[in-house]
Amino acid sequence: MSTVALGGDLGIETSTELKTRLAPLVDQAGALTLDASEVSRIHTAAMQVLCAFVDARRKAGHPTGFDGCTATFRDAARLLGVTQALGLDATHDNLKSVENAA
């Protein structure tokens, strides 16, 4: 199983770089874990990239999971309604302000 660190800043200006970094991993066989333990800032554009990535891997038959999700990451996913699309456990419902969450 491979792990990819997402880093701390997933603002809109980093979305293209995130997409470029993840694109080669869409067809990577086996389980892949995205480490969200450092995410302190996330915008909708980055969440859209992550949703598309997880969906493409799912359609290709490759499992993708998340590890160490910060409250910022979980709250953004919850506010945008994508916890299920990302395969996140929706029981973590601690509120924290999220920059440009919607």
C-alpha positions in Angstrom: 0.0 0.0 0.0 1.3 3.5 -0.9 0.7 6.7 1.0 0.7 10.2 -0.4 0.9 13.2 1.9 -1.5 16.0 0.9 0.4 18.7 2.8 -0.9 21.5 4.8 -2.2 24.0 2.2 -4.8 22.9 -0.3 -5.9 26.3 -1.4 -7.3 27.1 -4.8 -3.9 28.1 -6.1 -2.5 24.6 -5.3 -5.3 22.7 -7.1 -3.5 22.3 -10.4 -0.4 21.0 -8.7 -2.5 18.6 -6.7 -4.2 17.3 -9.8 -0.8 16.9 -11.6 0.6 15.1 -8.6 -2.3 12.7 -8.3 -3.0 12.0 -12.0 -0.2 9.3 -12.4 -1.7 7.5 -9.4 -5.2 7.0 -10.9 -4.2 3.7 -12.5 -1.8 2.5 -9.8 -2.8 -0.9 -8.7 -3.5 -1.7 -5.1 -4.7 0.3 -2.2 -3.6 4.0 -1.9 -3.8 6.1 1.2 -4.0 9.9 1.1 -2.5 11.4 4.3 -4.5 14.4 5.3 -2.9 14.9 8.7 -1.3 18.2 7.8 -4.3 19.9 6.0 -4.9 23.2 7.7 -6.4 25.0 4.7 -8.6 23.6 1.9 -10.7 25.2 -0.8 -13.5 23.7 -2.8 -11.3 23.3 -5.9 -8.9 21.0 -4.1 -11.9 19.0 -2.7 -13.2 18.6 -6.3 -9.8 17.3 -7.4 -9.8 14.8 -4.6 -13.4 13.7 -5.3 -12.6 13.2 -9.0 -9.4 11.3 -8.1 -11.1 8.9 -5.6 -14.0 8.3 -8.1 -11.6 7.6 -11.0 -9.7 5.1 -8.8 -12.9 3.5 -7.6 -14.1 3.0 -11.2 -10.7 1.5 -12.1 -11.1 -1.0 -9.2 -8.4 0.6 -7.0 -9.3 1.4 -3.3 -8.4 4.8 -2.0 -8.6 5.8 1.6 -7.7 8.7 3.9 -5.5 8.8 7.0 -5.1 11.3 9.8 -7.8 13.7 8.5 -7.6 17.0 10.3 -10.8 18.7 11.6 -10.4 21.2 8.8 -10.4 18.5 6.2 -13.3 16.6 7.7 -15.4 19.8 8.1 -14.8 20.9 4.5 -15.8 17.5 3.3 -18.9 17.6 5.5 -19.9 21.1 4.5 -19.5 20.3 0.8 -21.5 17.1 1.2 -18.7 14.8 -0.1 -17.9 12.7 2.9 -19.5 9.7 1.3 -17.9 10.3 -2.1 -14.5 10.4 -0.3 -15.3 7.3 1.8 -14.9 9.3 5.1 -16.6 8.2 8.2 -19.3 10.8 8.7 -19.5 10.4 12.5 -16.7 12.9 13.2 -18.7 16.1 13.3 -16.5 18.6 15.1 -17.1 22.1 13.8 -14.2 24.4 12.8 -14.2 27.3 10.5 -13.2 26.5 7.0 -11.9 29.1 4.5 -14.1 29.2 1.4 -15.8 26.0 2.3 -18.7 26.5 -0.2 
